[in-house]
Amino acid sequence: MDTYRDRTGWSSWAMFAGFMMILVGIFQQIQGLVAIFNDDWYRVTNRGLALSADYTVWGWAHFLFGLIVATAGVAVLNGKTWARILGCVLALISAVANLVFIAAYPAWSVIIIGIDVLIIYALTMHGDELRRDY
């Protein structure tokens, strides 16, 4: 029995989510590298953050997290169901992490939070259309 399903026009939302996960992952990695190599780039001291932590620690956390998000984005584009679930969880964690980091770089954090919300929407509503049933 052939179980191939036709994709609708809404499948582009799922592709959007996969590409945005890759983009957000790269942004997270850049943000992490900036924190690792240049603590003075951010406008507040680490005591001004919602969660007090060393910028080097935050930098490594952002860098590794970005690597995981980008990898999951590639898996979403390949139609993996586990990647959709992981993508929603990672987008949620990313939004919360950027909310904590918002005092250090508000514009960047707000943009990433907005993209994370779009990723969650696209993966939950239209992500199954990228699944390959063959």
N, C-alpha and C positions, 0 to 999 in steps of 0.2 A: 504494500500500500504506500503510495506516495504521500508524504506528509508535508511537502513544501507549501509554505504559506506565502501569499502575495503580500508585498509590502505596500503600505499606504503612504500617502504624502506626509503623514506624521512621523515616519521613520527618520526623517531628517532631524527631528528633535533629539532622537537618540544619538545620531551621529554628532550633532552639535555637542551633546553632553560628553561624548568620548574625546572630541577635540578640545573642549574646554577643560576637561580633566588634565589633559596633557599640558595645556597652557598654564593652568593653575599650578600644576606640579613644577613647571619651569620657573614660574614666578616665586613659588615657595623656596626653590633652590637658590634663586638669586637673592631673595630676602635673607636666607640663611647665610649665604656667603658674605653678604655685606655685614651681618652681625658678627660673623667669625673674624673677619679681617679688619673691620673699621668700626669699633664701638662708638666713636664720636659722631657717626653719621646720623644717629637717632637723636631726636630733640629732647628727650627726657632721660634722666638717669634710670638705672634699673630699679631704683626705689620708687619711681613714679609710675611704674606699671601696676596693673591690677593684681598681678601675681609677681612678687619680687623674685627675680632670677638673674643670673649673670647672662649678659648678652651672648657670650660664647656658647653657653649651654642652649639658649634659645636658638642660636644660629644653627647648631648641629641638629637640633630637633626639627627646625623648619627644613633644613636641607634633606634629611633622611625622609621626612614626611613627604616632601615634594617628589622625591624619587619613587616612593610607593604610589602616590597619586597618579603620576605620569604613567607608570607601568600598568596600573589598573585601567587607565584611560585607553591604552592600546588594547587591553583585553576586552573592554566594552565595545570597541570598534570591531572586534572579532566575534561579537555576539555571545560572549560568555555570561551566563546567568550569575555566577558567583561574583563576577566583576561588577555587575549592576548593584548587587547588595553591598559589596565592599565600597563601591563608589558613593552610594548614599551615606554610609557610615563615615567615610573619609571626608565627604563634603560637610557633614555635620561637625566633625572634629575640627576641620579647617576653619569653619565659621566661628566656632567658639574660641579657637586659638587666636584668630585674628581680632576677635573682640577683646581678648586679654591684652593683645599687642597694640590696640588702637591708639593708646596715648603716645606711643613711640613714633608711629607713622600713620596718621589718621586716613589720609587719602587712599593710600595703598590698601589698608585694611578694609575700608568700606567697599572698595571695588571688588576685592576678593570675596567678601561676604556676599555681595550681590551675585557674583558669578556662581558661588556655591549654592545659593538658593535656586538659580536656574538649572544647575546640574541636578539637584534633587528632584525638581519638577520633571525634567526631561527623562530621567532614569525611571522614575516611578510611573509615569503616565505612558511612555512610549518606548521604553528600553527593550521590551520583549520583541519588538519588530525587527531587531537586528539578529535575533537568534536564528541559527541555521539548524534546520531539522532534517539534515540528510547525512 
